[in-house]
């Protein structure tokens, strides 16, 4: 197996590409919003709920989420 082979085994490539496209379409955060934003993992650890519920909520636009161009990953509003 070469580099990236696991992606083809674990996920169907079209499904993974679709999810990555959804994430890429999230709006970028504005510096003035930074005080009220936390990484998804931080919100989960502080009682916001399970990651998969927050992530689906983010993708369905029920829970605001923003891309932080200065960091990797997503940031979402705290609860």
ABEGO torsion letter per residue (X at the ends): XBBGAAAAAABBAAAAAAAAAAAAABBBBBAAAAAABBBAAAAAAAGAEBAAAAAAAAAAGABBBBBBAABBEBBBBBX
